[in-house]
């Protein structure tokens, strides 16, 4: 146990003792020290991670009165999955986060599984206060006793409401609002307001497909339709549904996100999407073809924020930066898992097809320190860009002329002889994140390896934008067409950064390396 953590434990105990008289006895995470806090090995410095213990999916992402809310699947008693709560944090800018007390605790109906949140602007539910719309959280209750008893109706959809900006929630007395008809995997509601038909729409996963329900008031729900792919029998989880204007046109298409429990692009769990049309009741995919939203191994349950003001108009997303193959055994001690950076989606047309691109949000600029320009020109072999023991957080932005056969990329290394490589291969015409010798990996045979991200659309340049944190790398290649998110556990942080060109020469068109600051 290091000294920062000791301080945290002592403060947590003081705060626990001082709330013994309260009825809730919720931990007061506002007491967590901010100085030197988050200094443990591998602790992300500009990604969201819980103060301590286990976290999985992001939940209830909603914007209200200047705050981005991030709720998350949380088990406050252990660093492995257990009885689920909703942890809670808020941010003014999608970059800096303030931890708030746990928002939803398990109750007699079960654990609090994944779901979403909306602002009920017109108070259709009647759960608001005079002049103040309620924030409504919609989630799955998972009854562990029901599961043990072998019956199949143990997951159902429920709601909770808040009239104090998400600081406290009341569970709705009429829960569940959608009962289970006898289907084992029946969870993860995402709710949106459908303006054209003036009703609420809920989409949730039902084993290997999604179901849509509609409601006038968030309380009474009617089944509308289902969507699935006949040959896909994988488990679908955490759907999302939203309209997007196709870039450069006036056309609107609908995107249906799902997370898949196996056979991700590089193995294990991953987030995918379909593009099609939605009339308020039925989703019709253009092609029943699913695309990957991220080719890396570590972006699951990615969903988008509700209620982003029209004046902003962005479609903002964030995912859980792990993979169920090894999430529970990664080598962190006080906490487990972090979220991806917040991203902005855009939708683009390619021939008859539409594809999402994602790029990190512009707000991240506030983290930028000194910028080093990398001279353009012809490169071959290894060129050191930085080698500064005290600096481990970087943004790297490089554009090469697309090489016919060379590999162009970057190597991050430490003094332990570990290195992480991210590169484009001219021969394979793919991007790669190679974490084969990047750090600790003996906790799972599914972890180490070189993972590929294909690029379908030919460009003249290879454009790589990278964000390196203590235990993750995010590649946004070709203006967000190919995204790869991966976690790494180097024994000590990488301090050396080298540009590399192997199997030939390549021309660098532009490049910059920016030191980033910690958010804590
Ligand atoms: C996805 C998931 C969800 C479920 C939650 C439970 O990672 O399995 O389907 O609601 O995690 O923690």
Boltz pocket constraint, residues with backbone or C-beta under 6 A from the ligand:
constraints:
  - pocket:
      binder: B
      contacts: [[A, 56], [A, 57], [A, 73], [A, 84], [A, 112], [A, 113], [A, 114], [A, 140], [A, 187], [A, 188], [A, 236], [A, 237], [A, 238], [A, 300], [A, 301]]
      max_distance: 6.0
